[in-house]
Amino acid sequence: MSERLRDRLVLAAWTLAIFVGGSLKLPPAPIQPPTIGWDKFAHALGFFLTQRIAARALRHESDGMGGSEVRVALMAALLASLLGGLLEVYQAALPHRSADIFDFIADVVGVAIAVLISVGRQRRAR
């Protein structure tokens, strides 16, 4: 199996896991969690990882995108953010889930942190 195919399969599996996890009917929490807290942290972390996995999958295309690793990071950020938005739209269609703009904002924050770290590493490497 080529590295390119493996990286794309990892991205596909991760995306599937996010959508399957996002469609589960969750039991009621035994205690009321804070309004903004662990859930938003989990969203940010999940989409931080989504951006990193997408960047790894897209790195094979960097020659077609001008060879810039920053450009790859930004394309991966766009893809990860799109997936976060699609997840919220998907959840809005499920009777036992709901869409939350703050979940999407947390997703985008995680993506942005991943890009900032990636760009920072690239600048230090030069």
N, C-alpha and C positions, 0 to 999 in steps of 0.2 A: 504494500500500500504506500502510495506516495505521501509525502509530508503535506502537500497541498490538499489532497483528498481527506487525509486524517483531520487536518485543521477545520475543514468545512464540515465534516461529520460531527466533530466536537461542538461546533457552533450550532448545528442543527439539533443535536441531542440536548444541549443547554437550553435552546429556545423551546423545545418540546417540554422539557422539565418545568420551565417557567410557566408555560401555558397550562400544563396539567396541574401543577401546584396552585396556580391562580384560579382554577375552576373547581377546586375541592370545596365541599360544604364543611365549614369549620364549626366545631362544637362551640357553644357559648363559653366565654372565658369565666372561670370561677370567681375572679375579681375583675372589676372594671379597669382595663389598662389606661394609662394616661392618653390624652387625646393625640398628642404628638410626642412620640418617643420611640420605643423599640421597633414598632411597625415601620416607621419612616426610616430608621436606621437600617432595617432589613431590606427595604426597597433600595436605598442608596447603595448598600453593599452589593445587592444582587445585580444592579445595573452598572456598577463599577466593574464587576466581573464580566458582565455582558460586553461592555466596551472593550475590555482587554482581550476576551476570547474572539470578538469580531475583528479586532486589530490584527491578531495572530492569523486569522483566516484570510484577511485582506492583504496581508503583507506580501503574499505571492503575486499580487496584482500591482505592486508598487511601481514597477517599470511602466505600466500602462497609465499610471496616475502621475507621472512626472518624477518618480523615484523618491519622493519626499516621504520620510517617515511621519512627519507632522501631518501631511495630507492624508496618509493612511489612518492616523489617529483620529482626524476630523471626520473622515468617511465612516469609520467605525462608530464614532460618537453619533453621527446622524442615524446610522442603522440601529444602534442601541436605543436611542431616544424614540425612534419610530416604533420599535418593538414595545417600549414602555407605554406609548400612547395606544397602540393596538391592543395591548393587554387590558387597559382600562375600558376601551370600547367593548371588547369581548366580555369582560366581567359585567358591564352594564346590561348585556343581553341575557345573563344568567339569572334565574329567579332567586337564587340563594346567595348571590354576590351583588356588589354595587361598585360603581365607578367612583373614584375619589381623585379630584384634581390635585390634592396634596400628595397622594401616592405618586402621581405622574411627576410632580415637582421634585419629590425625593429621588425618583428615578433619574431625572435630568441632573440633579446635583451630584449624584454618584458618578454619572457619565462625565460631567465636567471635571470632577476631581481626578478621574482616571486620565483625562486629556492633559490636565495641568501637570500631573506627575510625569506622563510620557514626554511632553514637550520639555519639561525641566531636565529630564534625564538626557534628552537629545542635545540640549544646549550645553550641559556639563561635559558631555562626551566630545564636543567639538573643542 
